[in-house]
Amino acid sequence: MHSIPQVEYRAPMADQTESSISINASPAQIMEVIADLPAYPQWSDGITSVTVLSKYEDDNRPADARFSLASGPIKDTYELEYDWDGNRKVTWTLTTAEMLTAMDGEYELTDNGNGSTTVHYRLQVDVKIPMIGMLKRKAEKVIVDTALKGLKIRVESGAGSVV
């Protein structure tokens, strides 16, 4: 059984939620798991399916992908556009959705020099229906928390690694 990873929360900036976690792996190993979008339903609670729509020719990483999400009050099918910066950072921007008007975020990886990497996650979610800001931040926090904990368990278990 896995122990529950601890996530360090930071006060959210104006319209986003931020958090970070330390993972016992290299940035390359972590980015490999992050870039494997179709595997997200196996480790990221709320994501029910992912289809990669296009890839970058230079590194074969996803450029555009369609997600199905069911997380608390937020249920939607949406598309994201990705921008990769090697094994240092990946950002994404919402391009189409039914209910969401924003699902923009980034993972930034910092090598700690001791075999571990700090993963910093920022996320902004907004929806078409009126929702109290506090509820939006709570939804973001749940998404960020479960994503970071799921990422840590997935990477440290060796699941998804290319051998």
N, CA, C and O of each residue as an XYZ file, in Angstrom:
652
protein
N       0.840     -1.185      0.000
C       0.000      0.000      0.000
C       0.881      1.242      0.000
O       1.926      1.259      0.649
N       0.480      2.251     -0.701
C       1.229      3.504     -0.761
C       0.830      4.400      0.396
O      -0.338      4.458      0.782
N       1.822      5.102      0.947
C       1.476      6.108      1.944
C       0.942      7.325      1.198
O       1.269      7.531      0.028
N       0.141      8.115      1.854
C      -0.442      9.303      1.233
C       0.640     10.377      1.150
O       1.169     10.802      2.177
N       0.978     10.826     -0.078
C       1.995     11.872     -0.226
C       1.509     13.193      0.372
O       0.316     13.496      0.362
N       2.439     13.953      0.880
C       2.106     15.263      1.430
C       2.291     16.320      0.355
O       3.295     16.319     -0.357
N       1.336     17.209      0.238
C       1.365     18.274     -0.749
C       1.513     19.591     -0.009
O       0.802     19.850      0.962
N       2.443     20.427     -0.471
C       2.666     21.734      0.147
C       1.822     22.769     -0.589
O       2.002     22.992     -1.786
N       0.896     23.401      0.143
C       0.033     24.399     -0.479
C       0.615     25.787     -0.340
O       1.251     26.115      0.661
N       0.388     26.599     -1.359
C       0.741     28.008     -1.319
C      -0.553     28.784     -1.432
O      -1.530     28.293     -1.998
N      -0.566     29.980     -0.902
C      -1.757     30.818     -1.036
C      -2.017     31.040     -2.520
O      -1.105     31.405     -3.262
N      -3.265     30.819     -2.963
C      -3.531     30.999     -4.384
C      -3.368     32.441     -4.817
O      -3.707     33.370     -4.084
N      -2.841     32.612     -6.027
C      -2.761     33.940     -6.604
C      -4.168     34.311     -7.047
O      -5.089     33.509     -6.896
N      -4.346     35.475     -7.574
C      -5.654     36.028     -7.890
C      -6.654     35.007     -8.420
O      -7.703     34.815     -7.804
N      -6.372     34.354     -9.523
C      -7.344     33.481    -10.146
C      -6.850     32.064    -10.333
O      -7.320     31.360    -11.227
N      -5.921     31.634     -9.518
C      -5.413     30.284     -9.709
C      -5.043     29.650     -8.381
O      -4.936     30.322     -7.355
N      -4.851     28.344     -8.427
C      -4.414     27.585     -7.268
C      -3.028     27.054     -7.588
O      -2.763     26.623     -8.710
N      -2.147     27.086     -6.599
C      -0.779     26.598     -6.761
C      -0.454     25.611     -5.659
O      -0.928     25.745     -4.531
N       0.357     24.618     -5.991
C       0.823     23.672     -5.001
C       2.078     22.999     -5.523
O       2.366     23.055     -6.719
N       2.827     22.360     -4.630
C       4.015     21.640     -5.068
C       4.182     20.382     -4.233
O       3.638     20.256     -3.136
N       4.962     19.446     -4.795
C       5.235     18.185     -4.120
C       6.620     17.724     -4.557
O       7.056     18.027     -5.668
N       7.303     17.000     -3.696
C       8.607     16.436     -4.032
C       8.408     14.979     -4.451
O       7.717     14.214     -3.778
N       9.025     14.611     -5.577
C       8.913     13.253     -6.110
C      10.308     12.672     -6.249
O      11.215     13.339     -6.748
N      10.482     11.437     -5.811
C      11.780     10.766     -5.868
C      12.028     10.219     -7.268
O      11.936      9.014     -7.502
N      12.345     11.118     -8.193
C      12.620     10.762     -9.584
C      13.234     11.970    -10.268
O      13.191     13.083     -9.744
N      13.804     11.742    -11.437
C      14.400     12.839    -12.210
C      13.305     13.615    -12.936
O      12.209     13.094    -13.143
N      13.596     14.864    -13.326
C      12.616     15.607    -14.127
C      12.214     14.848    -15.397
O      11.048     14.884    -15.788
N      13.162     14.165    -16.043
C      12.847     13.428    -17.274
C      11.849     12.302    -17.006
O      10.926     12.089    -17.793
N      12.034     11.578    -15.890
C      11.110     10.492    -15.549
C       9.713     11.049    -15.273
O       8.715     10.461    -15.690
N       9.643     12.163    -14.583
C       8.351     12.769    -14.243
C       7.678     13.311    -15.503
O       6.479     13.114    -15.701
N       8.444     13.992    -16.352
C       7.860     14.568    -17.562
C       7.369     13.472    -18.499
O       6.407     13.674    -19.241
N       8.023     12.317    -18.471
C       7.568     11.185    -19.281
C       6.147     10.774    -18.873
O       5.306     10.493    -19.726
N       5.894     10.742    -17.566
C       4.559     10.383    -17.071
C       3.563     11.493    -17.398
O       2.438     11.213    -17.812
N       3.971     12.762    -17.214
C       3.086     13.889    -17.521
C       2.710     13.872    -19.011
O       1.561     14.144    -19.362
N       3.660     13.559    -19.873
C       3.412     13.585    -21.319
C       2.579     12.401    -21.808
O       2.081     12.424    -22.933
N       2.424     11.381    -20.992
C       1.629     10.211    -21.362
C       0.153     10.484    -21.039
O      -0.429      9.859    -20.152
N      -0.432     11.423    -21.773
C      -1.802     11.860    -21.498
C      -2.824     10.728    -21.508
O      -3.690     10.706    -20.634
N      -2.771      9.781    -22.456
C      -3.791      8.727    -22.459
C      -3.821      7.888    -21.179
O      -4.827      7.237    -20.897
N      -2.732      7.894    -20.399
C      -2.694      7.119    -19.150
C      -3.300      7.887    -17.964
O      -3.458      7.311    -16.887
N      -3.639      9.158    -18.136
C      -4.151      9.954    -17.018
C      -5.323      9.312    -16.277
O      -5.355      9.385    -15.049
N      -6.287      8.689    -16.955
C      -7.394      8.084    -16.203
C      -6.942      7.020    -15.201
O      -7.674      6.705    -14.262
N      -5.733      6.460    -15.396
C      -5.207      5.448    -14.474
C      -4.707      6.051    -13.167
O      -4.621      5.348    -12.161
N      -4.371      7.359    -13.165
C      -3.782      7.931    -11.950
C      -4.308      9.305    -11.571
O      -4.019      9.779    -10.472
N      -5.056      9.953    -12.423
C      -5.552     11.297    -12.120
C      -7.065     11.239    -11.914
O      -7.834     11.163    -12.872
N      -7.476     11.277    -10.644
C      -8.900     11.202    -10.311
C      -9.674     12.284    -11.049
O      -9.242     13.434    -11.122
N     -10.804     11.906    -11.585
C     -11.659     12.865    -12.273
C     -11.513     12.807    -13.781
O     -12.466     13.104    -14.501
N     -10.338     12.431    -14.276
C     -10.133     12.321    -15.725
C     -10.639     10.934    -16.130
O     -10.122      9.916    -15.671
N     -11.659     10.911    -16.999
C     -12.233      9.621    -17.395
C     -11.715      9.129    -18.735
O     -11.719      7.924    -18.986
N     -11.266     10.036    -19.609
C     -10.645      9.617    -20.865
C      -9.834     10.764    -21.453
O     -10.127     11.936    -21.215
N      -8.801     10.403    -22.231
C      -7.954     11.386    -22.913
C      -7.643     10.857    -24.305
O      -7.265      9.698    -24.473
N      -7.809     11.725    -25.301
C      -7.444     11.408    -26.669
C      -6.462     12.466    -27.158
O      -6.772     13.657    -27.151
N      -5.271     12.029    -27.583
C      -4.297     12.960    -28.143
C      -4.732     13.257    -29.578
O      -4.883     12.338    -30.383
N      -4.935     14.536    -29.900
C      -5.418     14.954    -31.212
C      -4.282     15.263    -32.178
O      -4.417     15.052    -33.383
N      -3.158     15.765    -31.654
C      -1.990     16.048    -32.486
C      -0.749     16.035    -31.612
O      -0.824     16.204    -30.395
N       0.422     15.827    -32.270
C       1.698     15.781    -31.560
C       2.696     16.696    -32.243
O       2.584     16.990    -33.433
N       3.685     17.145    -31.460
C       4.798     17.905    -32.013
C       5.737     16.944    -32.727
O       6.005     15.851    -32.227
N       6.240     17.344    -33.897
C       7.128     16.477    -34.666
C       8.490     16.302    -34.004
O       9.083     15.227    -34.085
N       8.997     17.358    -33.342
C      10.366     17.300    -32.801
C      10.530     16.329    -31.642
O      11.551     15.644    -31.571
N       9.557     16.241    -30.725
C       9.719     15.362    -29.566
C       8.557     14.381    -29.381
O       8.541     13.616    -28.417
N       7.585     14.400    -30.300
C       6.441     13.486    -30.290
C       5.549     13.650    -29.054
O       4.755     12.764    -28.737
N       5.681     14.780    -28.361
C       4.805     15.044    -27.214
C       3.481     15.629    -27.697
O       3.420     16.228    -28.770
N       2.422     15.457    -26.908
C       1.106     15.953    -27.323
C       1.095     17.468    -27.541
O       1.660     18.223    -26.750
N       0.451     17.897    -28.614
C       0.244     19.317    -28.891
C      -1.180     19.708    -28.517
O      -1.411     20.778    -27.954
N      -2.136     18.830    -28.835
C      -3.549     19.056    -28.525
C      -4.161     17.750    -28.048
O      -3.838     16.679    -28.563
N      -5.048     17.842    -27.058
C      -5.686     16.634    -26.539
C      -7.100     16.954    -26.065
O      -7.398     18.076    -25.656
N      -7.970     15.936    -26.130
C      -9.350     16.055    -25.657
C      -9.491     15.235    -24.368
O      -9.109     14.066    -24.322
N     -10.039     15.855    -23.337
C     -10.230     15.233    -22.032
C     -11.712     15.135    -21.694
O     -12.511     15.981    -22.095
N     -12.064     14.094    -20.952
C     -13.372     14.023    -20.318
C     -13.104     14.084    -18.819
O     -12.294     13.324    -18.289
N     -13.794     14.996    -18.148
C     -13.564     15.265    -16.733
C     -14.859     15.128    -15.952
O     -15.912     15.590    -16.390
N     -14.773     14.492    -14.793
C     -15.874     14.441    -13.835
C     -15.241     14.586    -12.461
O     -14.859     13.597    -11.837
N     -15.129     15.845    -11.987
C     -14.477     16.137    -10.710
C     -15.367     17.058     -9.894
O     -15.485     18.249    -10.182
N     -15.993     16.487     -8.870
C     -16.887     17.291     -8.035
C     -17.972     17.932     -8.886
O     -18.665     17.244     -9.636
N     -18.124     19.267     -8.771
C     -19.188     19.936     -9.512
C     -18.859     20.156    -10.989
O     -19.715     20.615    -11.745
N     -17.643     19.839    -11.408
C     -17.220     20.118    -12.780
C     -17.212     18.836    -13.597
O     -16.459     17.903    -13.316
N     -18.073     18.809    -14.621
C     -18.131     17.686    -15.554
C     -18.122     18.281    -16.954
O     -18.954     19.128    -17.280
N     -17.174     17.835    -17.787
C     -17.061     18.438    -19.108
C     -16.175     17.585    -20.004
O     -15.413     16.738    -19.539
N     -16.298     17.835    -21.307
C     -15.347     17.349    -22.307
C     -14.713     18.604    -22.875
O     -15.412     19.519    -23.311
N     -13.390     18.647    -22.869
C     -12.691     19.865    -23.266
C     -11.395     19.516    -23.981
O     -10.912     18.386    -23.907
N     -10.834     20.516    -24.682
C      -9.571     20.329    -25.387
C      -8.542     21.332    -24.880
O      -8.849     22.493    -24.612
N      -7.309     20.841    -24.757
C      -6.193     21.657    -24.298
C      -5.109     21.696    -25.361
O      -4.901     20.735    -26.101
N      -4.422     22.831    -25.418
C      -3.247     22.982    -26.271
C      -2.029     23.046    -25.356
O      -2.013     23.808    -24.389
N      -1.011     22.243    -25.662
C       0.181     22.124    -24.819
C       1.385     22.833    -25.404
O       1.534     22.935    -26.622
N       2.258     23.331    -24.505
C       3.534     23.925    -24.882
C       4.586     23.337    -23.937
O       4.529     23.551    -22.726
N       5.530     22.607    -24.489
C       6.545     21.891    -23.701
C       7.874     22.636    -23.731
O       8.294     23.125    -24.780
N       8.533     22.720    -22.579
C       9.864     23.306    -22.465
C      10.788     22.219    -21.925
O      11.167     22.232    -20.754
N      11.146     21.276    -22.802
C      12.014     20.165    -22.406
C      11.441     19.410    -21.216
O      10.252     19.092    -21.184
N      12.295     19.125    -20.238
C      11.849     18.461    -19.017
C      11.720     19.454    -17.864
O      11.668     19.064    -16.698
N      11.668     20.751    -18.207
C      11.587     21.794    -17.198
C      10.153     22.239    -16.919
O       9.774     22.444    -15.765
N       9.350     22.388    -17.991
C       8.017     22.946    -17.792
C       7.093     22.551    -18.938
O       7.525     22.379    -20.077
N       5.818     22.414    -18.609
C       4.773     22.251    -19.616
C       3.607     23.143    -19.195
O       3.218     23.176    -18.028
N       3.065     23.860    -20.169
C       1.887     24.692    -19.920
C       0.778     24.225    -20.858
O       1.030     23.643    -21.913
N      -0.456     24.497    -20.440
C      -1.593     24.154    -21.282
C      -2.654     25.235    -21.173
O      -2.779     25.924    -20.161
N      -3.420     25.358    -22.266
C      -4.473     26.364    -22.360
C      -5.723     25.701    -22.923
O      -5.647     24.897    -23.852
N      -6.855     26.040    -22.359
C      -8.131     25.539    -22.843
C      -8.423     26.124    -24.220
O      -8.312     27.334    -24.416
N      -8.796     25.268    -25.176
C      -9.149     25.760    -26.517
C     -10.638     25.593    -26.798
O     -11.240     26.461    -27.431
N     -11.247     24.497    -26.342
C     -12.692     24.318    -26.494
C     -13.234     23.544    -25.303
O     -12.538     22.724    -24.704
N     -14.496     23.822    -24.972
C     -15.160     23.130    -23.870
C     -16.646     23.408    -23.943
O     -17.097     24.294    -24.669
N     -17.396     22.638    -23.180
C     -18.831     22.863    -23.079
C     -19.147     23.728    -21.860
O     -19.820     24.752    -21.975
N     -18.656     23.308    -20.691
C     -18.958     24.002    -19.442
C     -17.815     24.909    -18.977
O     -18.050     25.976    -18.411
N     -16.579     24.474    -19.222
C     -15.413     25.237    -18.769
C     -15.167     26.451    -19.660
O     -15.393     26.401    -20.869
N     -14.699     27.545    -19.048
C     -14.231     28.703    -19.821
C     -12.736     28.898    -19.611
O     -12.104     29.674    -20.328
N     -12.163     28.196    -18.628
C     -10.715     28.195    -18.403
C     -10.325     26.874    -17.758
O     -11.016     26.384    -16.865
N      -9.214     26.297    -18.212
C      -8.563     25.132    -17.605
C      -7.108     25.275    -18.009
O      -6.558     24.452    -18.741
N      -6.501     26.345    -17.512
C      -5.148     26.725    -17.907
C      -4.193     26.436    -16.753
O      -4.503     26.722    -15.597
N      -3.049     25.878    -17.070
C      -2.129     25.571    -15.991
C      -0.744     25.231    -16.464
O      -0.414     25.350    -17.644
N       0.078     24.796    -15.493
C       1.441     24.388    -15.810
C       2.003     23.509    -14.717
O       1.653     23.625    -13.542
N       2.893     22.623    -15.146
C       3.773     21.878    -14.252
C       5.157     22.460    -14.482
O       5.605     22.561    -15.625
N       5.839     22.845    -13.410
C       7.226     23.286    -13.499
C       8.052     22.367    -12.609
O       7.741     22.192    -11.431
N       9.110     21.777    -13.177
C       9.925     20.801    -12.469
C      11.284     21.385    -12.122
O      11.950     21.976    -12.972
N      11.695     21.218    -10.868
C      12.991     21.692    -10.401
C      13.767     20.510     -9.832
O      13.333     19.888     -8.863
N      14.911     20.202    -10.433
C      15.769     19.122     -9.954
C      16.384     19.555     -8.634
O      17.041     20.592     -8.556
N      16.167     18.751     -7.593
C      16.692     19.095     -6.269
C      18.146     18.660     -6.086
O      18.748     18.946     -5.052
N      18.719     17.968     -7.083
C      20.122     17.578     -7.013
C      20.400     16.393     -6.112
O      21.560     16.051     -5.885
N      19.358     15.760     -5.592
C      19.544     14.634     -4.677
C      18.723     13.423     -5.108
O      18.416     12.552     -4.293
N      18.369     13.372     -6.391
C      17.550     12.274     -6.888
C      16.058     12.552     -6.812
O      15.241     11.732     -7.228
N      15.712     13.711     -6.279
C      14.296     14.080     -6.212
C      14.064     15.356     -7.020
O      14.996     16.093     -7.340
N      12.809     15.588     -7.333
C      12.405     16.746     -8.123
C      11.193     17.378     -7.462
O      10.277     16.676     -7.034
N      11.186     18.701     -7.378
C      10.008     19.406     -6.892
C       9.134     19.737     -8.093
O       9.587     20.350     -9.060
N       7.880     19.322     -8.014
C       6.909     19.594     -9.074
C       5.973     20.673     -8.557
O       5.275     20.487     -7.561
N       5.972     21.802     -9.250
C       5.105     22.926     -8.894
C       3.971     22.956     -9.911
O       4.215     22.946    -11.118
N       2.733     22.992     -9.426
C       1.557     22.926    -10.290
C       0.720     24.173    -10.070
O       0.397     24.519     -8.933
N       0.370     24.851    -11.162
C      -0.518     26.009    -11.120
C      -1.719     25.693    -11.998
O      -1.566     25.115    -13.074
N      -2.909     26.064    -11.549
C      -4.112     25.766    -12.316
C      -5.151     26.854    -12.121
O      -5.378     27.325    -11.007
N      -5.781     27.246    -13.226
C      -6.902     28.178    -13.195
C      -8.071     27.502    -13.888
O      -7.969     27.078    -15.039
N      -9.189     27.406    -13.167
C     -10.402     26.810    -13.709
C     -11.510     27.843    -13.632
O     -11.642     28.549    -12.632
N     -12.303     27.931    -14.684
C     -13.500     28.772    -14.644
C     -14.585     28.071    -15.440
O     -14.302     27.282    -16.341
N     -15.819     28.366    -15.100
C     -16.965     27.712    -15.724
C     -17.970     28.741    -16.219
O     -17.998     29.880    -15.751
N     -18.800     28.319    -17.180
C     -19.796     29.210    -17.761
C     -20.916     29.554    -16.792
O     -21.439     30.668    -16.812
N     -21.287     28.594    -15.940
C     -22.371     28.859    -15.007
C     -21.857     29.679    -13.833
O     -20.693     29.552    -13.456
N     -22.701     30.513    -13.254
C     -22.244     31.279    -12.086
C     -21.837     30.337    -10.952
O     -22.579     29.426    -10.586
N     -20.655     30.573    -10.410
C     -20.166     29.767     -9.297
C     -19.374     30.680     -8.371
O     -18.538     31.463     -8.823
N     -19.635     30.578     -7.107
C     -18.915     31.386     -6.123
C     -17.425     31.081     -6.236
O     -17.018     29.926     -6.357
N     -16.619     32.146     -6.194
C     -15.172     32.003     -6.307
C     -14.603     30.962     -5.367
O     -13.692     30.218     -5.729
N     -15.145     30.909     -4.151
C     -14.668     29.954     -3.160
C     -14.866     28.513     -3.661
O     -14.011     27.657     -3.434
N     -15.980     28.249     -4.333
C     -16.226     26.908     -4.854
C     -15.283     26.588     -6.014
O     -14.827     25.452     -6.150
N     -14.991     27.588     -6.848
C     -14.036     27.376     -7.946
C     -12.663     27.037     -7.391
O     -12.009     26.110     -7.868
N     -12.218     27.796     -6.368
C     -10.905     27.536     -5.774
C     -10.890     26.154     -5.129
O      -9.880     25.452     -5.189
N     -12.011     25.755     -4.506
C     -12.072     24.432     -3.889
C     -11.945     23.357     -4.961
O     -11.230     22.373     -4.771
N     -12.635     23.538     -6.089
C     -12.540     22.578     -7.194
C     -11.108     22.521     -7.716
O     -10.586     21.436     -7.973
N     -10.463     23.690     -7.876
C      -9.062     23.723     -8.320
C      -8.178     22.974     -7.332
O      -7.318     22.190     -7.732
N      -8.391     23.218     -6.039
C      -7.562     22.588     -5.015
C      -7.699     21.073     -5.072
O      -6.707     20.355     -4.944
N      -8.921     20.582     -5.263
C      -9.136     19.140     -5.367
C      -8.417     18.595     -6.594
O      -7.760     17.557     -6.514
N      -8.532     19.280     -7.726
C      -7.875     18.829     -8.954
C      -6.360     18.822     -8.781
O      -5.699     17.842     -9.126
N      -5.801     19.923     -8.241
C      -4.357     20.039     -8.049
C      -3.862     18.974     -7.065
O      -2.876     18.286     -7.331
N      -4.541     18.846     -5.945
C      -4.138     17.902     -4.903
C      -4.132     16.470     -5.428
O      -3.150     15.748     -5.260
N      -5.233     16.060     -6.067
C      -5.301     14.687     -6.554
C      -4.313     14.457     -7.689
O      -3.748     13.369     -7.800
N      -4.093     15.469     -8.543
C      -3.137     15.317     -9.644
C      -1.719     15.145     -9.111
O      -0.999     14.255     -9.561
N      -1.307     15.978     -8.162
C       0.053     15.874     -7.630
C       0.264     14.557     -6.882
O       1.287     13.898     -7.068
N      -0.684     14.173     -6.047
C      -0.548     12.915     -5.309
C      -0.550     11.731     -6.267
O       0.229     10.792     -6.102
N      -1.433     11.776     -7.277
C      -1.479     10.701     -8.260
C      -0.201     10.627     -9.075
O       0.296      9.536     -9.356
N       0.336     11.788     -9.460
C       1.591     11.843    -10.215
C       2.722     11.238     -9.396
O       3.498     10.434     -9.913
N       2.825     11.611     -8.136
C       3.884     11.097     -7.263
C       3.805      9.571     -7.162
O       4.814      8.885     -7.326
N       2.627      9.048     -6.896
C       2.468      7.602     -6.764
C       2.777      6.907     -8.079
O       3.439      5.869     -8.098
N       2.297      7.482     -9.182
C       2.520      6.876    -10.509
C       4.010      6.840    -10.843
O       4.519      5.807    -11.279
N       4.717      7.961    -10.644
C       6.142      8.025    -10.977
C       6.948      7.124    -10.064
O       7.773      6.344    -10.540
N       6.727      7.217     -8.749
C       7.547      6.464     -7.802
C       7.273      4.965     -7.842
O       8.118      4.177     -7.414
N       6.116      4.556     -8.344
C       5.824      3.123     -8.473
C       6.463      2.533     -9.718
O       6.514      1.315     -9.884
N       6.960      3.425    -10.608
C       7.574      2.965    -11.846
C       6.563      2.683    -12.939
O       6.937      2.269    -14.036
N       5.279      2.901    -12.656
C       4.244      2.663    -13.667
C       4.431      3.636    -14.813
O       4.718      4.814    -14.597
N       4.272      3.155    -16.003
C       4.382      4.009    -17.170
C       5.805      4.241    -17.640
O       6.017      4.907    -18.654
N       6.790      3.703    -16.920
C       8.190      3.915    -17.322
C       8.534      3.057    -18.529
O       8.103      1.910    -18.649
N       9.318      3.641    -19.412
C       9.821      2.900    -20.552
C      11.103      2.203    -20.106
O      12.050      2.851    -19.660
N      11.123      0.890    -20.230
C      12.288      0.119    -19.762
C      13.132     -0.307    -20.926
O      14.156     -0.965    -20.739
